[in-house]
């Protein structure tokens, strides 16, 4: 397991979340000013300096439920609200999209190019807001400093860690099914055509050499696919052509997106239930999560008119049906963290929350943010 996986997982899932929300905000004709506020608020929270400091520390991946808790909090960092079924669908779409990208990466190192594609899109979302733009630019620098010195072996370990994290997720997504890159059981179809990874040659030739290095014979064989020469390498700088399309917005063309539980996933619900036995590392994981959660504030709409709900389904009836039909074991409940009984954790949360509250802001909503966080985490 690689201790450098979490930042890439978070940034790529966050990028996919923003793609989906942007598409749904447009589809539901949300006023442009409110839609922009939602995107800006989420990106501001996502790239908060203290939050990223915790995120970039070497650490193991969180459990699926723990990570889902972070994104549940992040999705509600503005005036937008999602019902449980829509939040489940949002998370399913995010995770399956990134899983597909991880599987199709030509080289493990290309995971960084996928991350930069997400970062480029996020930067475009806030191009008119300089203060948020500077936060995003700082994250580019952190990614470059942390990941560009890594070896191919390090990236392979990161990729393997991500694939282990995603291995039991087999949610069927309509876009993938229509494009025939996903089977009806929720598993992805890997292509046997297209360009080979940068730095490699098209398979199909065996060369034999003498002990002095002289080429003796050549044998050709069928590679079983339709491969082409490698494309040029993408840019690993802040600006540049990433070359790969993995990590770009697949919702830029308006297409309805549905998710369905595959038979495999339904059958694995029993295994999910069995695996809920206490984990000796759970307390440490939750303590780390508590630190991260300290920087994610849920914004309460000031009045009934300012807040709005986003539905990731075509109708409210479909949303209600999805909530009822989804197996309990596969619905990600928000993890409750006991923070009030742990004075050290409580003090740490209070410190972090203090840094997120603007000095001099004594409004009731501002003063209750820390209490709201602790209330959500109460009662493990």
C-alpha positions in Angstrom: 0.0 0.0 0.0 1.3 3.4 -0.9 1.1 6.3 1.6 1.0 8.8 -1.2 -2.3 7.7 -2.7 -4.8 9.8 -0.8 -4.2 13.2 -2.4 -4.6 11.8 -6.0 -7.7 9.9 -5.0 -9.3 13.0 -3.4 -8.4 15.4 -6.2 -9.6 13.1 -9.0 -12.8 12.1 -7.2 -13.4 15.8 -6.4 -12.9 16.7 -10.1 -15.5 14.1 -11.1 -17.9 15.4 -8.5 -17.6 18.9 -9.9 -18.2 17.7 -13.5 -21.4 16.0 -12.4 -22.7 18.9 -10.3 -21.9 21.3 -13.1 -23.9 19.2 -15.5 -26.9 18.8 -13.1 -27.0 22.5 -12.2 -27.2 23.3 -15.9 -29.8 20.6 -16.5 -32.0 21.9 -13.7 -31.7 25.5 -15.0 -30.4 26.7 -11.7 -29.7 30.5 -11.9 -26.2 31.2 -13.0 -25.3 33.2 -9.9 -26.4 30.4 -7.6 -24.6 27.7 -9.7 -21.4 29.7 -9.7 -21.6 30.2 -5.9 -22.0 26.4 -5.4 -19.0 25.6 -7.6 -16.9 28.4 -6.0 -17.8 27.4 -2.4 -17.0 23.7 -3.0 -13.7 24.4 -4.7 -12.7 26.9 -2.0 -13.4 24.3 0.7 -11.7 21.6 -1.4 -8.5 23.5 -1.8 -8.4 25.1 1.7 -4.7 25.3 2.8 -5.1 23.6 6.2 -7.3 20.9 4.7 -4.6 20.1 2.0 -1.8 20.2 4.6 -3.6 17.2 6.3 -4.4 15.6 3.0 -0.8 15.6 1.7 0.7 14.1 4.8 1.8 10.5 4.1 -1.0 8.2 5.3 -2.9 5.1 4.4 -6.2 5.3 2.5 -9.4 5.7 4.5 -12.1 3.1 4.3 -14.8 3.7 1.6 -17.3 4.9 4.3 -14.7 7.3 5.7 -14.0 8.8 2.3 -17.6 9.0 1.5 -18.1 11.1 4.7 -15.6 13.6 3.5 -17.3 14.0 0.1 -20.8 14.1 1.8 -19.5 17.1 3.8 -17.8 18.7 0.8 -20.9 18.4 -1.4 -22.8 20.4 1.2 -20.2 23.1 1.6 -22.5 25.6 -0.1 -26.2 26.4 -0.4 -27.0 23.3 -2.5 -28.5 20.2 -0.8 -28.7 16.6 -2.0 -31.0 13.9 -0.8 -29.5 10.6 0.3 -30.4 8.8 -3.0 -28.9 11.6 -5.1 -25.7 11.7 -2.9 -25.4 7.9 -3.3 -25.7 8.3 -7.1 -23.2 11.2 -7.2 -20.7 9.1 -5.2 -21.3 6.0 -7.5 -20.7 8.1 -10.6 -17.5 9.7 -9.2 -16.0 6.4 -8.1 -16.8 4.5 -11.2 -15.5 7.3 -13.5 -12.2 7.4 -11.7 -11.9 3.6 -11.5 -12.3 3.5 -15.3 -9.5 6.1 -15.7 -7.2 4.2 -13.4 -7.8 1.0 -15.3 -7.2 2.6 -18.7 -4.0 4.6 -17.7 -1.4 3.5 -20.3 1.4 3.9 -17.7 1.1 4.2 -13.9 2.8 7.6 -14.1 -0.1 8.8 -16.3 -2.2 8.9 -13.2 -0.6 12.3 -12.6 -1.7 13.5 -16.1 -5.3 12.3 -15.3 -5.0 14.4 -12.1 -3.8 17.4 -14.0 -6.7 17.1 -16.4 -9.0 17.3 -13.4 -7.0 20.2 -12.0 -7.1 22.1 -15.4 -10.9 21.8 -15.4 -11.3 22.9 -11.8 -9.1 25.9 -12.6 -11.4 26.8 -15.5 -14.4 26.7 -13.2 -12.9 29.5 -11.1 -11.0 31.4 -13.8 -12.9 34.6 -12.9 -12.2 34.3 -9.1 -8.5 35.2 -8.5 -8.6 34.3 -4.7 -9.7 30.8 -5.4 -7.4 30.5 -8.4 -4.4 31.1 -6.2 -5.5 28.2 -4.0 -5.7 25.9 -7.0 -2.3 27.0 -8.3 -0.7 26.2 -4.9 -2.1 22.7 -5.2 -0.5 22.3 -8.6 2.8 23.1 -7.0 2.2 20.5 -4.2 1.4 17.8 -6.7 4.4 18.6 -8.9 6.8 18.6 -5.8 5.3 15.4 -4.4 4.8 13.2 -7.4 7.2 14.2 -10.3 10.3 12.8 -8.4 8.6 9.4 -7.9 9.9 6.3 -9.8 7.8 4.1 -12.1 7.7 1.6 -9.2 6.2 4.2 -6.9 3.5 5.0 -9.3 2.8 1.3 -9.9 2.3 1.0 -6.1 -0.1 3.9 -6.1 -2.1 2.5 -9.0 -2.2 -0.9 -7.3 -3.5 0.7 -4.1 -6.2 2.5 -6.0 -7.3 -0.7 -7.8 -7.5 -2.5 -4.5 -9.7 0.3 -3.2 -12.0 0.1 -6.2 -12.0 -3.7 -6.7 -15.4 -4.4 -5.2 -17.2 -1.5 -6.9 -19.2 -2.7 -9.9 -21.9 0.0 -10.4 -23.3 0.0 -13.9 -23.3 3.5 -15.5 -25.4 4.2 -18.6 -22.7 6.2 -20.4 -20.2 3.4 -20.1 -22.8 0.8 -21.0 -23.8 2.7 -24.2 -20.2 3.2 -25.2 -19.7 -0.6 -24.6 -16.8 0.0 -22.3 -18.7 -1.7 -19.4 -20.3 -5.1 -19.3 -23.8 -5.8 -17.8 -22.1 -7.1 -14.6 -20.5 -3.8 -14.0 -17.0 -4.8 -15.0 -15.0 -2.6 -17.5 -13.8 -3.8 -20.9 -10.2 -3.1 -21.5 -9.3 -2.2 -25.1 -7.0 -4.2 -27.3 -6.4 -1.4 -29.7 -5.1 2.1 -29.8 -1.7 3.7 -29.0 0.7 1.8 -26.8 2.2 3.5 -23.7 4.8 6.2 -24.2 8.3 4.7 -24.3 7.2 1.3 -25.5 6.9 -0.3 -28.9 3.9 -2.0 -30.7 4.0 -5.7 -29.6 4.5 -8.3 -32.3 8.3 -8.7 -32.7 10.8 -10.9 -31.0 14.5 -10.2 -31.5 17.3 -12.6 -30.6 20.8 -11.4 -29.8 24.2 -13.1 -29.5 26.3 -12.9 -26.3 28.1 -10.0 -28.0 25.0 -8.0 -28.5 24.7 -8.7 -32.3 21.1 -9.2 -33.5 20.7 -12.7 -34.9 17.1 -13.3 -35.9 13.7 -11.7 -35.8 10.4 -13.4 -35.3 7.0 -11.9 -35.7 3.8 -12.9 -34.0 0.2 -11.8 -33.8 -0.4 -9.5 -30.9 -4.1 -10.1 -30.8 -5.0 -6.4 -31.1 -4.9 -3.4 -33.3 -2.2 -1.3 -31.6 -0.5 1.8 -32.9 2.7 3.7 -32.1 2.8 5.7 -28.8 1.6 9.3 -28.7 3.9 12.0 -27.5 4.3 12.3 -23.7 1.9 14.7 -21.9 3.0 17.7 -20.0 3.7 17.3 -16.3 4.0 21.1 -15.8 1.3 23.5 -14.6 0.5 24.5 -18.1 0.7 22.2 -21.1 -1.0 19.6 -23.3 -1.8 16.5 -21.2 -2.4 14.5 -24.4 -4.5 11.9 -22.7 -8.3 12.5 -22.5 -8.6 10.5 -19.3 -9.8 12.8 -16.6 -11.5 15.3 -18.9 -15.2 16.1 -18.6 -17.3 13.3 -20.2 -20.5 15.2 -19.4 -19.6 18.2 -21.6 -22.0 16.8 -24.2 -25.5 16.5 -22.6 -26.3 12.9 -22.0 -28.6 11.3 -19.4 -26.6 9.3 -16.9 -28.1 6.5 -14.9 -26.6 4.1 -12.4 -27.7 0.6 -11.6 -26.5 -1.9 -9.0 -25.0 -5.0 -10.8 -25.8 -8.5 -9.6 -22.3 -8.8 -8.4 -22.6 -5.8 -6.2 -25.9 -6.9 -4.8 -24.5 -10.3 -4.0 -21.4 -8.8 -2.3 -23.7 -6.9 0.2 -23.5 -9.9 2.6 -19.7 -9.7 2.5 -19.9 -6.0 3.3 -22.0 -6.8 6.3 -19.5 -9.4 7.6 -16.6 -7.0 7.3 -18.0 -4.5 9.8 -16.2 -6.1 12.7 -14.1 -3.6 14.8 -10.8 -2.7 13.1 -7.9 -2.0 15.4 -6.9 0.9 13.1 -10.4 2.4 13.1 -9.8 4.8 15.9 -6.6 6.2 14.3 -8.4 6.5 10.9 -11.3 8.4 12.5 -8.9 10.7 14.3 -7.2 11.5 11.0 -10.6 12.0 9.4 -11.7 14.3 12.2 -8.8 16.5 11.5 -9.7 16.7 7.8 -13.4 17.2 8.7 -12.5 20.1 10.8 -11.9 22.2 7.7 -15.1 21.2 5.9 -17.9 23.5 6.9 -21.5 22.9 6.0 -23.0 26.2 5.0 -26.6 26.8 6.2 -28.7 28.8 3.8 -29.7 32.1 5.4 -33.3 31.8 4.3 -35.6 29.4 2.4 -35.1 31.2 -0.9 -31.3 31.1 -1.0 -30.9 27.3 -0.7 -31.9 24.8 -3.3 -31.9 21.0 -3.8 -30.3 19.3 -6.7 -31.7 16.0 -8.0 -29.4 13.6 -9.9 -32.4 11.7 -11.1 -34.8 12.6 -13.9 -37.7 13.0 -11.5 -38.4 13.1 -7.7 -40.2 9.8 -8.1 -37.1 8.1 -9.5 -35.0 9.5 -6.7 -37.5 8.2 -4.1 -37.6 4.7 -5.7 -33.8 4.6 -5.8 -33.5 5.3 -2.1 -36.0 2.6 -1.3 -34.6 -0.1 -3.6 -30.9 0.4 -2.7 -29.6 -2.3 -0.3 -28.9 -0.8 3.2 -25.4 -2.4 3.1 -24.5 -0.5 0.0 -25.8 2.9 1.1 -23.0 4.9 2.6 -24.1 6.3 5.9 -22.2 9.2 7.3 -19.7 8.0 9.9 -20.2 9.4 13.4 -17.1 10.2 15.2 -16.9 10.6 18.9 -15.2 13.9 19.3 -16.8 15.4 22.4 -15.5 12.8 24.8 -11.9 13.0 23.5 -10.5 16.2 24.9 -7.4 16.1 22.7 -9.3 15.5 19.5 -11.9 18.1 20.6 -9.1 20.7 21.2 -7.6 19.9 17.8 -10.9 20.3 16.1 -11.6 23.6 17.9 -8.2 24.9 16.8 -8.7 23.9 13.1 -12.3 25.3 13.1 -11.0 28.6 14.6 -8.7 29.0 11.6 -11.6 28.5 9.2 -13.8 31.1 10.9 -13.2 34.7 9.8 -12.0 36.9 12.6 -14.7 39.2 13.9 -17.6 37.1 12.4 -20.0 36.7 15.4 -23.1 35.8 13.4 -25.2 32.9 14.8 -24.5 30.7 11.8 -20.8 31.2 12.1 -20.7 30.5 15.8 -22.6 27.3 15.4 -20.4 25.7 12.7 -18.1 24.1 15.1 -21.0 22.8 17.2 -22.6 21.4 14.0 -19.4 19.5 13.2 -19.0 18.0 16.6 -22.7 17.1 16.7 -22.3 15.2 13.4 -19.3 13.4 14.8 -20.9 12.6 18.1 -21.7 9.0 19.2 -19.4 6.4 17.8 
